[in-house]
Amino acid sequence: MKEFVLESRNDWEYYHVPELTDAGILHGFFTRRSPVSPLKGRQAEAFLDAFSLRDAISLNQEHGTDIHAIGNGDRPLKGDGILLYKRGIAGVINTADCLCVILVDPGFPMVSIVHAGWRGTLRKITSRAVGMMTERGAATQRMVALMGPSIRGCCYEVGSEVGDAFLEAGFPGDVFTSVNGSLHLDLAAANTHLVRDAGIGFIFDTGLCTYCSGDDFVSYRRGARNARQMNFVAIKDR
């Protein structure tokens, strides 16, 4: 399977893995050159039209671990993860330094998308998503994990209390680095640890830092207090 590529559909510029897209798993980590959230009105219609989708679900994100399995007509309001096995419906997560993780079983098909800041990562929201998928018939040996753009270990300074909490929760020490004497957390490395521990071997990481790449991504720590970029996943309609 090839790595991520940058493409555009209409006004939407995004990173995706073409082989997964060709297999009917529509997904994307959008850049700041795409329309920004919230996804409403004509902007929502334009998004659905660009990716040939029927509907999109987004949440008021709370840095928790609530993940919603979407059935017919479900419209949850709050949470930090969405699980989908209905075709033509996109799960949308908005970020501005936090990590978005997409999990896919293309052979089922079933997908999920989660918002993993340091709090959600510490509470292992990604592991919870894997568990919810396997409970519903997904198989870890077929699953693929995609790590989106986020603030990386090069730029994400955290306090010693965060480091202690991660170590106490069983995370390995290599999810942290020391930069000029300060403790830095790599969210993608921490979530990679979670999915590997869950038995997923196919992991693709954009490797992109939202703080370093200010021209390409919204970054809360660079001053973007209100703006967010979108990330989505959906199973292609027949």
C-alpha positions as CSV (number, residue, x, y, z in Angstrom):
1,M,0.0,0.0,0.0
2,K,1.4,3.4,-1.0
3,E,1.9,6.3,1.4
4,F,-0.1,9.5,1.7
5,V,-0.5,11.8,-1.3
6,L,-1.9,15.3,-1.5
7,E,-4.8,15.8,-3.9
8,S,-7.7,18.2,-4.4
9,R,-11.4,17.9,-5.2
10,N,-13.0,21.1,-6.0
11,D,-12.1,23.5,-3.1
12,W,-11.0,20.6,-0.9
13,E,-7.2,19.9,-0.5
14,Y,-6.4,16.8,1.5
15,Y,-4.0,14.0,2.2
16,H,-5.2,10.4,1.6
17,V,-3.9,6.9,0.8
18,P,-5.0,6.3,-2.8
19,E,-5.2,2.5,-2.5
20,L,-7.7,2.8,0.4
21,T,-9.7,5.4,-1.6
22,D,-9.7,3.1,-4.6
23,A,-11.0,0.3,-2.3
24,G,-14.1,2.4,-1.5
25,I,-12.8,4.0,1.8
26,L,-13.2,7.7,1.3
27,H,-11.0,9.7,3.7
28,G,-9.0,12.8,4.0
29,F,-7.0,15.0,6.3
30,F,-7.7,18.5,5.0
31,T,-5.2,21.4,4.8
32,R,-6.0,25.0,5.7
33,R,-6.5,25.8,2.0
34,S,-9.7,23.9,2.3
35,P,-12.9,25.4,3.8
36,V,-12.7,25.4,7.6
37,S,-15.2,23.9,10.0
38,P,-18.0,24.1,11.0
39,L,-19.5,22.1,8.2
40,K,-22.9,23.8,7.6
41,G,-25.1,25.1,4.9
42,R,-23.7,25.5,1.4
43,Q,-20.3,24.4,2.6
44,A,-21.8,21.1,3.8
45,E,-23.5,20.6,0.5
46,A,-20.3,21.3,-1.4
47,F,-18.4,18.8,0.8
48,L,-21.0,16.1,0.2
49,D,-21.1,16.8,-3.5
50,A,-17.3,16.7,-3.9
51,F,-17.1,13.2,-2.3
52,S,-20.4,11.8,-3.5
53,L,-21.8,11.4,0.1
54,R,-25.3,11.4,1.5
55,D,-24.6,12.8,4.9
56,A,-21.9,13.9,7.4
57,I,-21.8,13.5,11.2
58,S,-19.7,15.8,13.3
59,L,-19.6,16.2,17.1
60,N,-19.0,18.8,19.8
61,Q,-15.7,17.4,20.9
62,E,-14.9,17.2,24.6
63,H,-11.5,15.6,24.9
64,G,-13.1,12.5,26.3
65,T,-13.5,8.9,25.1
66,D,-17.2,8.7,24.0
67,I,-17.4,7.0,20.6
68,H,-20.8,6.8,18.8
69,A,-21.7,3.9,16.5
70,I,-23.9,5.5,13.8
71,G,-27.1,3.7,12.8
72,N,-30.0,4.8,10.6
73,G,-30.8,8.4,11.5
74,D,-28.5,8.8,14.5
75,R,-27.3,12.3,15.2
76,P,-25.2,12.4,18.3
77,L,-24.3,15.8,19.6
78,K,-21.2,15.3,21.8
79,G,-18.2,13.0,21.9
80,D,-14.8,12.3,20.4
81,G,-15.2,9.4,18.0
82,I,-17.5,8.0,15.3
83,L,-17.9,4.4,14.1
84,L,-19.5,3.8,10.8
85,Y,-20.7,0.8,8.8
86,K,-23.4,2.6,6.9
87,R,-22.4,3.6,3.4
88,G,-22.3,7.2,2.2
89,I,-22.1,8.8,5.6
90,A,-19.0,10.7,6.6
91,G,-17.6,10.9,10.1
92,V,-16.0,14.3,10.7
93,I,-13.4,15.3,13.3
94,N,-12.1,18.8,13.6
95,T,-8.5,19.5,14.8
96,A,-6.0,22.3,15.4
97,D,-3.0,20.4,16.8
98,C,-4.7,17.4,18.3
99,L,-4.3,14.1,16.4
100,C,-7.1,12.6,14.2
101,V,-6.8,8.8,13.9
102,I,-8.8,6.9,11.3
103,L,-9.2,3.1,11.6
104,V,-10.4,1.0,8.7
105,D,-11.3,-2.6,8.1
106,P,-11.7,-2.4,4.3
107,G,-12.7,-6.1,4.1
108,F,-15.8,-5.7,6.3
109,P,-16.1,-2.7,5.6
110,M,-16.2,-0.7,8.8
111,V,-14.4,2.6,9.7
112,S,-14.0,4.8,12.7
113,I,-12.5,8.2,13.3
114,V,-11.3,9.7,16.7
115,H,-10.1,12.9,18.2
116,A,-7.0,12.2,20.2
117,G,-5.5,15.1,22.1
118,W,-3.3,14.3,25.1
119,R,-6.3,13.6,27.3
120,G,-8.0,11.3,24.9
121,T,-4.8,9.6,24.2
122,L,-4.0,9.1,27.8
123,R,-7.4,7.5,28.3
124,K,-6.8,5.3,25.2
125,I,-9.6,6.4,23.0
126,T,-8.0,4.8,20.0
127,S,-7.9,1.4,21.8
128,R,-11.5,1.9,22.6
129,A,-12.3,2.5,19.0
130,V,-10.5,-0.7,18.0
131,G,-12.4,-2.7,20.6
132,M,-15.8,-1.3,19.4
133,M,-14.9,-2.3,15.8
134,T,-13.8,-5.8,16.7
135,E,-16.9,-6.4,18.9
136,R,-18.9,-5.7,15.7
137,G,-17.0,-8.0,13.5
138,A,-13.9,-6.2,12.3
139,A,-10.6,-8.1,12.3
140,T,-7.4,-6.5,13.5
141,Q,-5.4,-8.5,11.0
142,R,-7.2,-6.6,8.2
143,M,-7.3,-3.3,9.8
144,V,-5.4,-0.2,8.8
145,A,-4.6,2.8,11.0
146,L,-4.0,6.3,9.6
147,M,-2.4,9.1,11.7
148,G,-3.2,12.6,10.5
149,P,-1.3,15.8,10.9
150,S,-0.9,17.0,14.5
151,I,1.5,18.8,16.7
152,R,4.5,16.5,17.0
153,G,7.2,15.7,19.5
154,C,9.4,18.4,18.0
155,C,7.0,21.1,19.2
156,Y,4.6,19.8,21.8
157,E,6.0,20.7,25.2
158,V,4.1,19.3,28.1
159,G,4.5,19.3,31.9
160,S,6.1,16.6,34.0
161,E,2.7,15.7,35.4
162,V,1.6,14.7,31.9
163,G,4.7,12.6,31.5
164,D,4.1,10.8,34.8
165,A,0.5,10.1,33.9
166,F,1.4,8.5,30.6
167,L,4.1,6.3,32.1
168,E,1.6,5.3,34.9
169,A,-0.9,4.4,32.1
170,G,1.6,2.0,30.5
171,F,2.9,4.1,27.6
172,P,6.5,3.5,26.7
173,G,9.1,6.3,27.5
174,D,9.9,6.7,23.8
175,V,6.6,8.6,23.2
176,F,8.5,11.5,24.8
177,T,11.7,13.3,23.9
178,S,13.7,16.0,25.7
179,V,14.1,19.2,23.7
180,N,16.5,21.8,25.4
181,G,15.6,20.3,28.8
182,S,11.8,20.4,28.2
183,L,9.6,17.3,28.0
184,H,7.9,16.9,24.6
185,L,5.1,14.5,23.8
186,D,4.5,12.8,20.4
187,L,0.8,12.1,20.0
188,A,1.2,10.0,16.9
189,A,3.8,7.8,18.5
190,A,1.6,7.3,21.6
191,N,-1.4,6.3,19.4
192,T,0.8,4.1,17.2
193,H,1.7,2.3,20.4
194,L,-2.0,1.8,21.2
195,V,-2.9,0.4,17.8
196,R,0.2,-1.9,17.6
197,D,-0.7,-3.2,21.1
198,A,-4.2,-3.9,19.8
199,G,-2.8,-6.1,17.0
200,I,-2.9,-3.7,14.0
201,G,0.2,-4.0,11.8
202,F,-0.7,-1.7,9.0
203,I,-0.1,1.9,10.2
204,F,0.3,4.9,8.0
205,D,1.4,8.3,9.4
206,T,1.4,11.6,7.5
207,G,4.4,12.6,9.6
208,L,3.2,16.2,9.4
209,C,3.5,18.7,12.3
210,T,0.7,21.3,12.4
211,Y,2.9,23.7,14.5
212,C,5.9,23.4,12.1
213,S,3.7,23.7,9.0
214,G,1.8,26.9,9.7
215,D,1.2,27.6,6.0
216,D,-0.5,24.3,5.6
217,F,-2.4,23.6,8.8
218,V,-4.2,25.3,11.6
219,S,-2.3,25.2,14.9
220,Y,-3.8,26.2,18.3
221,R,-0.4,26.7,19.8
222,R,0.5,29.1,16.9
223,G,-2.5,31.3,17.8
224,A,-5.4,29.7,15.9
225,R,-7.9,29.8,18.8
226,N,-11.1,29.3,16.9
227,A,-10.2,27.9,13.5
228,R,-10.2,24.1,12.9
229,Q,-9.4,21.9,9.9
230,M,-11.5,18.9,9.0
231,N,-10.7,15.3,8.8
232,F,-13.2,12.6,7.6
233,V,-13.8,9.0,6.7
234,A,-16.7,7.3,4.9
235,I,-17.5,4.0,3.2
236,K,-18.3,4.8,-0.5
237,D,-21.9,4.5,-1.5
238,R,-22.7,1.7,-4.0
